[in-house]
Amino acid sequence: MSDGVKVEITSSINLENIQARLDGEVLRVFEEQGREMQKAIQSGWRGWKYKGRDMKTIGNSLKGWGHEIQATEGKRELIFFNKAKGWRSDKPYSAYVARRKGATPEWLVMRDMLTRDYLPKMIKAVIEALAKGMTHGPTKRVRENKQTTTAKMNIQF
C-alpha cells in the first residue's frame, strides 16, 4: 500500500446527436440523480467494525465521497469520487476498503450497485426530459416570408 489509490466511478450518457447544452429539465435530472446516487453510496458505505480505534480516526472514507457533473457537447458524465486520505499516511486509500480480507473492494460493490439500480432509472428520466423538452419547448413566433420582386435582364453581344 505504498502508493495511494483514489476511487473514481464515471457514468456517462452519449448524446452526441443532440447538439444542445445540458440545461433545463435534463440538467435537473442529472442533479437529482447525482444527489440520489450519492446518498445510496453513503448509506452503503457504512457498518464497519472499528475495534480499538480512536473515534477521531473513523469515518474518513465516508466523508471522502463526492460527485460532480461534467457536461460538454455530446457527452454528459456523472462522476463519483472518494478522495479520503489515511489519517496516518495522508495517502488515498479508499480503493483498498473491503468488508473483510480478500473480499471484493467496496468501491466495486458501490459501482455495481449504481450500474444495476440507478443508471437505468437515470437514463429513462433523461430520455423523458429530452422528449418533454422537444414537445414543450419555448414558443417561437413564425415570421411570414414576404416575396421580393426582382427584375432580371440578360444582355447579349
C-alpha positions as CSV (number, residue, x, y, z in Angstrom):
1,M,0.0,0.0,0.0
2,S,2.9,2.3,-0.7
3,D,1.1,4.2,-3.5
4,G,-2.3,5.6,-2.6
5,V,-5.2,4.8,-4.8
6,K,-8.3,7.1,-5.2
7,V,-11.6,5.9,-6.3
8,E,-13.5,7.4,-9.3
9,I,-16.7,6.0,-10.8
10,T,-17.8,7.6,-14.0
11,S,-21.2,7.1,-15.6
12,S,-21.7,8.7,-18.9
13,I,-24.5,9.0,-21.4
14,N,-23.5,9.7,-25.0
15,L,-25.8,12.3,-26.5
16,E,-23.6,13.3,-29.5
17,N,-26.6,13.5,-31.8
18,I,-28.2,16.2,-29.6
19,Q,-26.2,19.4,-30.2
20,A,-27.6,21.3,-27.4
21,R,-26.2,22.3,-24.0
22,L,-27.3,20.4,-20.9
23,D,-29.8,22.7,-19.3
24,G,-33.4,22.9,-18.0
25,E,-35.1,19.7,-17.3
26,V,-32.2,17.4,-18.4
27,L,-29.8,19.2,-16.1
28,R,-32.3,18.9,-13.2
29,V,-32.5,15.2,-13.8
30,F,-28.7,14.8,-13.7
31,E,-28.5,16.9,-10.5
32,E,-31.3,15.0,-8.8
33,Q,-29.9,11.6,-9.8
34,G,-26.4,12.6,-8.7
35,R,-27.7,13.5,-5.2
36,E,-29.8,10.3,-5.0
37,M,-26.8,8.1,-6.1
38,Q,-24.5,10.0,-3.6
39,K,-26.9,9.1,-0.8
40,A,-27.0,5.5,-1.9
41,I,-23.2,5.3,-1.9
42,Q,-23.0,6.9,1.6
43,S,-25.7,4.6,3.0
44,G,-23.9,1.5,1.6
45,W,-20.5,2.7,2.8
46,R,-21.4,2.1,6.5
47,G,-21.3,-0.7,9.1
48,W,-17.5,-1.1,9.6
49,K,-16.3,-2.6,12.8
50,Y,-13.6,-0.4,14.4
51,K,-12.3,-2.5,17.3
52,G,-9.9,-0.5,19.4
53,R,-9.7,2.5,17.1
54,D,-9.8,6.1,18.2
55,M,-13.1,7.7,17.3
56,K,-11.5,10.7,15.6
57,T,-9.8,8.3,13.1
58,I,-13.0,6.7,11.8
59,G,-15.5,7.8,9.1
60,N,-12.8,9.4,6.9
61,S,-13.7,7.4,3.8
62,L,-17.4,8.1,4.2
63,K,-16.8,11.8,4.2
64,G,-14.4,11.5,1.2
65,W,-17.3,10.7,-1.2
66,G,-18.4,13.4,-3.6
67,H,-19.8,13.8,-7.1
68,E,-19.8,16.3,-10.0
69,I,-21.4,16.7,-13.3
70,Q,-19.3,17.1,-16.5
71,A,-21.5,18.5,-19.3
72,T,-19.9,19.0,-22.6
73,E,-21.4,18.9,-26.0
74,G,-22.4,15.4,-26.8
75,K,-21.1,13.8,-23.6
76,R,-22.7,14.0,-20.2
77,E,-20.9,12.5,-17.2
78,L,-21.8,12.0,-13.6
79,I,-18.5,11.3,-11.7
80,F,-18.4,9.9,-8.2
81,F,-15.1,10.1,-6.3
82,N,-13.6,9.3,-3.0
83,K,-10.7,11.5,-2.0
84,A,-10.3,10.2,1.5
85,K,-6.7,10.1,2.8
86,G,-5.4,7.9,5.6
87,W,-5.1,9.6,9.0
88,R,-1.6,8.3,9.4
89,S,-0.1,8.3,5.9
90,D,-2.1,11.1,4.3
91,K,-2.3,8.9,1.2
92,P,-5.6,8.0,-0.6
93,Y,-6.8,4.5,0.4
94,S,-10.5,4.1,-0.4
95,A,-9.8,1.7,-3.2
96,Y,-8.5,-0.8,-0.7
97,V,-11.5,-0.7,1.6
98,A,-13.3,-4.1,1.8
99,R,-15.7,-5.7,4.3
100,R,-13.1,-8.4,5.1
101,K,-9.7,-9.5,4.0
102,G,-9.8,-11.0,0.5
103,A,-13.4,-9.7,-0.2
104,T,-14.3,-7.6,-3.3
105,P,-13.2,-4.0,-2.7
106,E,-16.2,-2.0,-1.6
107,W,-15.9,0.7,-4.3
108,L,-16.6,-2.1,-6.9
109,V,-19.7,-3.1,-4.9
110,M,-20.8,0.5,-5.0
111,R,-20.1,0.8,-8.7
112,D,-22.1,-2.3,-9.4
113,M,-25.0,-1.1,-7.3
114,L,-25.1,2.2,-9.2
115,T,-25.0,0.5,-12.5
116,R,-27.6,-2.1,-11.6
117,D,-30.1,0.0,-9.6
118,Y,-29.7,3.7,-10.5
119,L,-28.2,4.0,-14.0
120,P,-31.3,2.6,-15.9
121,K,-33.6,4.9,-13.9
122,M,-31.4,7.9,-14.8
123,I,-31.3,7.0,-18.5
124,K,-35.1,6.7,-18.5
125,A,-35.5,10.0,-16.8
126,V,-33.1,11.8,-19.2
127,I,-34.9,10.4,-22.2
128,E,-38.3,11.6,-20.8
129,A,-36.8,15.0,-20.1
130,L,-35.4,15.2,-23.6
131,A,-38.8,14.2,-25.1
132,K,-40.6,16.7,-22.9
133,G,-38.2,19.4,-23.9
134,M,-38.7,18.7,-27.6
135,T,-42.5,18.8,-27.4
136,H,-42.9,21.6,-24.9
137,G,-40.1,23.9,-25.9
138,P,-40.3,27.6,-25.8
139,T,-42.9,29.1,-28.2
140,K,-41.4,30.7,-31.3
141,R,-43.0,33.3,-33.5
142,V,-43.0,32.2,-37.1
143,R,-42.3,35.1,-39.4
144,E,-44.1,35.1,-42.7
145,N,-41.8,35.3,-45.7
146,K,-42.5,38.3,-47.9
147,Q,-41.8,37.8,-51.5
148,T,-39.4,40.3,-53.1
149,T,-39.8,41.2,-56.7
150,T,-36.7,41.1,-58.8
151,A,-36.2,42.1,-62.4
152,K,-33.7,40.2,-64.4
153,M,-32.3,41.3,-67.7
154,N,-29.9,39.4,-69.9
155,I,-27.9,41.4,-72.4
156,Q,-26.0,39.5,-75.1
157,F,-23.5,41.0,-77.5
